[in-house]
Amino acid sequence: MPQIPTLHLEAASTLAVVVSSNEPLLFLSDDLRIIAASTSFCRAFEIDPTSTSGKRLGDLGSGEWAMPRLQSLLMATAAGSVNVDA
């Protein structure tokens, strides 16, 4: 039986957690493209869940997510350069 690479299992597990979360969550790529959005995220921000995958964060909705400061903070957080407090 072929072995499934660990990276694929981790990605699938992350995807499953995000999609099934009761909390508004996004799973973003390193260039801030949406890999997955939880149903609760789409409901909370009135976004069509079928239109999120592959879209850049800044292209969601009517542009309200296209904030340079938000994108900068997300990129810095992903790089481990900064921690964002709740």
C-alpha positions in Angstrom: 0.0 0.0 0.0 1.5 3.4 -1.0 2.2 5.8 1.9 0.5 9.2 1.8 3.0 12.0 2.4 2.8 13.6 5.9 2.5 17.1 4.3 -0.7 16.0 2.5 -2.2 14.6 5.8 -1.4 17.8 7.6 -2.9 20.0 4.9 -6.1 17.9 4.8 -6.4 18.0 8.6 -6.0 21.7 8.6 -8.5 22.1 5.8 -11.0 19.9 7.7 -10.6 21.9 10.9 -11.1 25.3 9.2 -14.1 24.2 7.2 -15.9 22.6 10.1 -15.1 25.3 12.7 -17.8 27.0 14.6 -15.5 30.1 14.7 -14.9 32.4 11.7 -11.6 31.1 10.3 -9.6 31.5 7.1 -6.9 29.2 5.8 -4.6 31.4 3.7 -1.7 30.7 1.4 1.6 32.6 1.8 0.4 35.2 -0.8 -2.9 35.7 1.1 -5.1 33.7 -1.2 -7.9 31.9 0.5 -7.4 28.1 0.6 -10.5 27.6 2.8 -13.1 29.6 4.7 -15.2 28.3 7.5 -19.0 28.4 7.0 -19.1 30.6 10.1 -16.7 33.1 8.6 -18.8 33.3 5.4 -22.0 33.7 7.5 -20.5 36.3 9.8 -19.2 38.5 7.0 -22.0 37.7 4.5 -19.7 36.2 1.9 -20.7 33.6 -0.6 -18.7 30.4 0.5 -18.6 29.2 -3.1 -16.7 32.3 -4.2 -13.9 32.3 -1.7 -11.5 29.6 -2.6 -8.5 30.9 -4.6 -9.5 34.5 -4.1 -7.1 37.0 -2.6 -8.1 38.2 0.8 -8.2 41.8 -0.5 -10.7 40.8 -3.2 -13.4 39.6 -0.7 -16.6 41.5 -0.4 -16.6 45.0 -1.7 -13.0 45.7 -0.9 -13.3 46.0 2.9 -10.6 43.4 3.3 -8.1 45.3 1.1 -6.4 47.1 3.9 -2.7 47.4 3.5 -2.1 47.4 7.3 -4.1 44.1 7.7 -2.2 42.5 4.8 1.1 43.7 6.3 0.2 42.3 9.7 -0.9 39.0 8.3 2.3 38.6 6.2 4.5 39.6 9.2 2.6 37.1 11.5 3.0 34.3 9.0 6.7 35.0 8.7 7.0 34.9 12.5 8.0 38.5 12.8 5.1 39.7 14.9 2.5 38.4 17.3 -1.1 39.8 17.0 -2.9 40.1 20.3 -6.7 39.4 20.3 
